[in-house]
């Protein structure tokens, strides 16, 4: 009897601990598809469409035969596990057991992944494996619900040295970090006092705890305040520092302080995600949310589909408003990127998701900021979204997405200079991160509203260098080239946009149904309207 564990690195282990899993990526993917199939059986055609969807039928059939041969060779004495016929491929259910157990090395230093290392470069497979991974983690989490729920705890130790400005800096940094962490319901926060460096211990009710210690140091200097932050769990996991102005007002508005706080929050959350193997269902929902966000920013259809499924499963495990509002925001992104939401699973409308999210978590910062965008895009409201975005940023000033959505709310309320400054703050927080391109887009929109067209092009080009398929920014590039009468660059940007939208012409920017809501409200559209129409004949 072989044992296949859905969690951790893919393996087929016998009673002596020997691994009989194949090494080839397609063969490993084939094992997973069969092990998770109803009756552990799939038709040859179904398997070919998931593992070789880019090949013709004959070539795909030959590739399947090669993968089956590899599996038989690797199984050796256990080759009877694999049963084949002219039409189907099956794993003998009497010869293996599919289990869902956290691997032994997934304690404080490890993380849990379902079907780890099973990576096949095929879009059909990538869509399916994301769903299978989410199901495996959700099933594991459901089984753990019966046990004592684990706790996540953060202890904070703050040290201020020098003038009162140092104390102000320490308090501001601490408030920024803890304000963001409090958005995570299950995190318990306490003053470290004389505590040590943070170790996992048992709570009074017997539930395991993951404990992190955050050490803050603030030192007053002649020209400002030096801030340092460290994270410990028995050893130092991370540290960083920043220099900020010495006056209270300047310190409060300091992007450097916010960025240090954001980095600390991300490392705390990342560490807790790595501890998910010893934590309960809430921890798994938390992990699913992080993976879903990563997929969201890829923006392609398979990634958005998988992200939506992960957010949905996170909500099933732990019903929290933020998972609902992200599903609404994801549909909003699908509408702008792909001009359609039809490829996503049926769900309540975008507005209904936002309303339900607010019912579940009216004080959650991300629920408020994302709901502000949904209210503007789908209801046409201007003032209410501004208030919601402002409240969200006040609750969590470390989130660049909150600042970006606030910048859009300010822009649509004709507060153009403030909108651009706010977009710049979001970009500063996100700079050098994997999603900076997304925040360059908000800076581009705000610069256009401010009539800083050259600067808007700088932001657009920065976003498109990283993500040339980001159509929201490409549309602004088209509009800016129309405005500037730059015929060669206009032709280039139109051609690039047609790779995603083959039927695009600049006149589409004037269509009320075309997804450029904010752009249509700006004065520049009156200027470029004639150019857009005139360019149709030459496009």
Residue pairs with C-beta under 8 A, 6 or more apart in sequence:
1 14
1 15
1 95
1 96
1 97
2 12
2 13
2 14
2 20
2 78
2 81
2 95
2 96
2 97
3 12
3 13
3 14
3 96
3 97
3 99
4 10
4 11
4 12
4 13
4 31
4 35
4 96
4 97
4 98
4 99
5 11
5 13
5 99
5 100
5 101
5 103
6 36
6 98
6 99
6 100
6 114
6 115
6 136
6 140
7 100
7 101
7 102
7 103
7 106
7 112
7 113
7 114
7 136
7 137
7 140
8 102
8 103
8 105
8 106
8 112
8 113
8 116
9 103
9 116
9 117
10 21
10 28
10 31
10 32
10 115
10 116
10 117
10 118
11 19
11 21
12 19
12 20
12 21
12 31
12 75
12 78
12 96
13 19
13 20
14 20
14 78
20 74
20 75
20 76
20 78
21 28
21 31
21 74
22 28
22 31
22 70
22 71
22 74
23 74
24 67
24 70
25 118
25 119
25 120
25 121
26 51
26 52
26 63
26 67
26 120
27 67
27 70
27 71
27 74
28 117
28 118
29 50
29 51
29 118
29 120
29 125
29 129
30 47
30 51
30 64
30 67
30 68
30 71
30 89
31 71
31 91
32 115
32 118
32 129
32 132
33 42
33 47
33 50
33 51
33 128
34 40
34 41
34 42
34 89
34 90
34 91
35 91
35 96
35 98
36 98
36 132
36 135
39 90
39 93
40 90
40 91
40 92
40 93
41 88
41 89
41 90
41 91
42 88
42 89
43 87
43 88
43 89
44 61
44 64
44 86
44 87
44 88
44 89
47 64
47 89
48 55
48 57
48 60
48 61
48 63
48 64
49 60
49 124
50 122
50 124
50 125
50 128
51 60
51 63
51 64
51 67
51 120
51 122
51 124
51 125
52 59
52 60
52 63
52 64
52 122
53 122
53 123
53 124
53 125
54 122
55 63
64 89
68 82
68 84
68 89
71 82
72 79
72 82
75 81
75 82
78 95
80 92
80 95
81 91
81 92
81 95
81 96
82 89
82 90
82 91
82 92
83 89
83 90
83 91
83 92
84 90
100 136
100 139
100 140
100 143
102 112
102 140
102 277
102 278
103 110
103 112
103 277
106 112
106 277
106 278
107 277
107 278
108 200
108 210
108 233
108 275
108 278
109 274
110 274
110 277
111 273
111 274
111 276
111 277
112 137
112 140
112 276
112 277
112 287
113 133
114 132
114 133
114 134
114 136
114 137
115 129
115 132
115 133
115 136
118 129
120 126
120 129
123 302
126 302
126 306
127 302
127 305
127 306
130 295
130 302
130 305
130 306
130 309
130 310
131 306
131 309
134 288
134 306
134 309
134 310
134 313
135 313
137 284
137 287
137 288
137 313
138 284
138 288
138 313
138 316
138 317
140 284
141 280
141 281
141 283
141 284
141 285
141 317
142 281
142 317
144 280
144 281
144 284
145 280
145 281
147 280
148 205
148 206
148 207
148 208
148 280
149 207
149 280
149 281
149 282
150 207
150 208
150 209
150 210
150 278
150 279
150 280
150 283
151 186
151 188
151 203
151 207
151 208
151 209
151 210
152 184
152 186
152 187
152 188
152 209
152 210
152 272
152 275
152 279
152 283
153 187
153 188
153 189
153 190
153 209
153 210
153 211
153 212
154 178
154 181
154 187
154 188
154 189
154 190
154 211
154 212
154 213
154 214
154 268
155 189
155 190
155 191
155 192
155 195
155 198
155 211
155 212
155 213
155 214
156 174
156 177
156 178
156 189
156 190
156 191
156 192
156 213
156 214
156 216
157 191
157 192
157 193
157 195
157 213
157 214
157 215
157 216
158 170
158 171
158 174
158 216
158 218
159 170
159 215
159 216
159 217
159 218
160 166
160 167
160 169
160 170
160 218
160 219
161 217
161 218
161 219
161 220
162 219
162 220
162 221
163 220
163 246
164 220
165 220
165 224
165 225
165 246
165 247
165 248
165 251
166 218
166 219
166 220
166 225
167 218
168 225
168 248
168 251
169 218
169 220
169 225
169 227
169 244
169 251
169 257
170 216
170 217
170 218
170 227
172 251
172 252
172 257
173 216
173 218
173 227
173 229
173 257
173 260
173 261
174 216
176 257
176 258
176 261
176 397
176 398
177 214
177 229
177 261
177 264
177 265
177 268
177 398
178 189
179 395
179 396
179 397
179 398
180 261
180 262
180 265
180 365
180 396
180 398
180 399
181 187
181 189
181 265
181 268
182 189
183 322
183 364
183 365
183 366
183 395
183 396
184 269
184 286
185 282
185 320
186 282
186 283
186 286
187 272
192 213
195 213
196 213
197 213
197 232
197 233
197 234
197 235
198 211
198 212
198 213
198 232
198 233
198 234
199 211
199 233
199 234
200 208
200 209
200 210
200 211
200 233
200 275
200 278
201 209
201 211
202 208
202 209
203 209
208 278
208 279
210 233
210 271
210 272
210 275
210 278
210 279
211 233
212 231
212 232
212 233
212 237
212 268
212 271
212 272
213 231
213 232
213 233
214 229
214 230
214 231
214 232
214 264
214 268
215 228
215 229
215 230
215 231
215 232
216 227
216 228
216 229
217 226
217 227
217 228
217 229
218 225
218 226
218 227
218 228
219 225
219 226
219 228
220 246
221 243
221 246
223 246
224 243
224 244
224 245
224 246
225 243
225 244
225 245
225 246
225 251
226 241
226 242
226 243
227 241
227 242
227 243
227 244
227 257
227 260
228 239
228 240
228 241
229 239
229 240
229 241
229 260
229 261
229 263
229 264
230 236
230 238
230 239
231 237
231 238
231 239
231 264
231 267
231 268
231 271
233 271
237 267
237 271
238 264
238 267
240 260
240 263
240 264
241 260
242 254
242 256
242 257
242 259
242 260
243 256
244 250
244 251
244 254
244 256
244 257
245 251
245 254
251 257
255 425
255 428
255 429
258 397
258 398
258 425
258 428
258 429
259 428
259 429
261 397
261 398
262 398
262 399
262 400
262 429
265 398
269 286
269 290
270 290
272 279
272 283
272 286
273 283
273 286
273 287
273 290
275 283
276 283
276 284
276 286
276 287
281 317
281 318
282 317
282 318
284 317
285 313
285 314
285 315
285 317
285 318
285 320
285 323
286 314
286 318
288 310
288 311
288 313
288 314
288 317
289 310
289 311
289 314
289 322
289 323
289 326
291 310
292 306
292 307
292 308
292 310
292 311
292 314
292 326
293 307
293 326
295 303
295 304
295 306
295 307
295 310
296 303
296 304
296 307
296 326
296 329
296 330
296 333
297 434
297 435
297 438
298 304
299 333
299 337
299 467
299 469
299 470
300 469
301 334
301 338
301 343
304 330
304 333
304 334
304 343
304 344
305 343
305 344
305 345
307 330
308 327
308 330
308 331
308 344
308 345
308 347
309 345
311 323
311 324
311 326
311 327
311 330
312 323
312 327
312 345
312 347
314 320
314 323
315 323
315 324
315 327
319 360
320 360
320 361
320 364
321 356
321 357
321 358
321 359
321 360
321 361
321 362
321 364
321 367
322 357
322 361
322 364
322 366
322 367
324 353
324 354
324 356
324 357
324 360
325 353
325 354
325 357
325 358
325 364
325 366
325 367
325 370
325 371
325 374
326 366
326 370
327 347
327 353
328 350
328 351
328 353
328 354
328 357
328 370
328 371
328 374
329 370
329 373
329 374
330 344
331 341
331 344
331 347
331 350
331 353
332 350
332 373
332 374
332 377
332 378
334 340
334 341
334 343
334 344
335 341
335 515
336 471
336 472
336 515
337 470
337 471
337 472
339 501
339 514
339 515
341 350
347 353
348 356
349 378
350 374
350 378
351 374
351 375
351 378
351 379
353 374
354 370
354 371
354 374
354 375
357 364
357 367
357 370
357 371
358 367
358 368
358 371
360 367
361 367
362 368
363 395
364 395
365 392
365 393
365 395
365 396
365 399
365 402
366 392
366 396
366 399
366 401
366 402
367 392
368 388
368 389
368 391
368 392
368 395
369 388
369 389
369 392
369 393
369 399
369 401
369 402
369 405
369 406
370 401
370 405
371 385
371 388
372 384
372 385
372 386
372 387
372 388
372 389
372 392
372 405
372 406
372 409
373 385
373 389
373 405
373 408
373 409
375 381
375 384
375 385
375 388
376 382
376 385
376 408
376 409
376 412
376 517
377 517
382 409
382 412
382 413
383 413
385 409
385 412
386 406
386 409
386 410
386 412
386 413
388 409
389 402
389 405
389 406
389 408
389 409
390 406
390 409
392 402
392 405
392 406
393 399
393 402
393 403
393 406
396 402
397 403
398 429
399 429
400 426
400 427
400 429
400 430
400 439
401 426
402 426
403 422
403 423
403 425
403 426
403 429
404 422
404 423
404 426
404 438
404 439
404 442
405 442
406 422
407 419
407 420
407 422
407 423
407 426
407 442
407 443
407 445
407 446
408 419
408 442
408 445
408 446
408 518
410 416
410 418
410 419
410 422
410 446
411 419
411 420
411 445
411 446
411 449
411 518
412 518
412 521
416 446
416 449
416 450
416 451
417 450
419 446
419 449
419 450
420 443
420 446
420 447
420 449
420 450
420 452
422 446
423 439
423 442
423 443
423 445
423 446
423 447
424 443
424 446
426 439
426 442
426 443
427 436
427 439
427 440
427 442
427 443
429 439
430 436
430 438
430 439
431 439
436 462
436 466
437 462
437 463
437 464
437 466
437 467
437 470
437 473
438 463
438 470
440 459
440 460
440 462
440 463
440 473
441 459
441 460
441 463
441 470
441 472
441 473
441 476
443 459
444 456
444 457
444 459
444 460
444 463
444 473
444 476
445 456
445 476
445 518
445 519
447 453
447 455
447 456
447 459
448 456
448 476
448 479
448 480
448 519
448 522
448 524
449 518
449 522
451 523
451 524
453 480
453 483
453 484
453 524
456 476
456 480
457 477
457 480
460 473
460 474
460 476
460 477
460 480
461 477
463 470
463 473
464 470
464 473
464 474
464 477
464 496
467 473
468 474
468 496
469 499
469 500
471 497
471 500
471 501
472 515
474 493
474 496
474 497
474 500
475 497
475 509
475 516
475 519
476 519
477 493
478 490
478 493
478 494
478 497
478 506
478 509
479 509
479 516
479 519
479 524
479 525
479 528
481 489
481 490
481 493
482 490
482 506
482 509
482 528
482 531
482 532
482 535
483 524
483 527
483 528
483 531
485 531
490 506
490 535
491 539
494 504
494 505
494 506
494 535
494 539
497 504
498 504
505 535
505 536
505 539
506 531
506 532
506 535
506 536
506 539
507 532
507 533
507 535
507 536
508 514
509 516
509 519
509 520
509 525
509 528
509 532
510 520
510 525
510 529
510 532
510 533
512 520
519 525
